[in-house]
């Protein structure tokens, strides 16, 4: 091989090629313009470990590679340091291969897509500092892992975040990582405190409302932070809880099962409605021990003051006795009762210590005590009494008085006169309240016929006067005149 040191070995077209091996070790190949053979102007210099392009001062590009059609594919600008691949509107693909087979960094000019193909578990794109800004959409099919340090790194999305499919999971490893959404006036418009844990809306406690809209309805649920009110189906809740509807409006409270009660507690304490010192409320007992479900009204240290059972009976201060289905009753206290029977009888009753049992066969004693019943039916009035018997025993009624129209019957249910008394020995007693023991009697029955006596107690100092009409039609007097 010929050894040339510092010599010009070829020259053509105003250019020369110089091979320099002056130090005997390194070698260089240098092409310069013939007008400037010292290489200070425009030259291509190939040394042992580099290729150096020295452009002329008036050249736009220092380095340029063109395709078969002469279109530039790779250019290095002269005035502004820039590496350009392709031409605007045409483009060219670029592939950067890694040290691992199959891994590469590819720019597809026709698809306008940058693809990073790496090995699972390795970092494919690492931005050591600065920001990653995407003007359009970011489509991520895998996971996003934001690793924070002492100051948590931020993922700043100025535009719209859209999840078309799959799940969006926050805090999947169940750590103590909070989540919050800011508003223009607060830092915690929505706050998920993982450590507590709790979800808080308006944790800043500022005047910020919360609402849930529905189908053609702007406010299914709304809170007014300024007024501290809650509204259902209303735009501006005016009271603590405001329910407004254009149709029938109901508030439904459902218990877990028949073994539970439900209700509304009216209370200024933190006790439950069944607590001993609760102020009052309304409860519905789904599983009572009284044969039907109970609606109870409580007031004054949670005392039950009115109860309505499943058949419509009402108890004031007491749970009403189980009545026949044809009987609707208002029970007051342990033994007082107003009742109505709708089974063809259509009677109204006022009873003391008596009720109609569930089979509607008999009146029964409420407690072990005498009973009394008043009945009004079809314009007639009936008064009954019964002696003492055990609780729930059948009542043995005796009719003591009947009023039909203007007639009063005692001992009869069909009086035929203004006053009709019926008994084995009817007795009318007139007693003077001013003079003790002074009374007068009208006695009928038996073989005496009719007996009229004055001062029957003989308290006036003279013998009483008696007038008798015997059953044989004879009359007689006894005693002395007053």
Helices and strands as residue ranges (DSSP letters): E 7-12, E 15-20, E 28-33, G 34-36, E 43-46, E 51-54, E 61-66, E 72-77, E 83-85, E 94-97, E 104-108, E 113-117, E 179-181, E 190-193, E 198-201, E 210-214, E 217-224, E 229-232, E 241-243, E 261-265, E 280-285, E 294-299, E 303-309, E 314-316, E 327-332, E 336-341, E 347-352, E 354-356, E 363-365, E 371-377, E 380-386, E 398-404, E 407-410, E 419-421, E 427-431, E 439-444, G 446-448, E 450-454, E 465-469, E 475-478
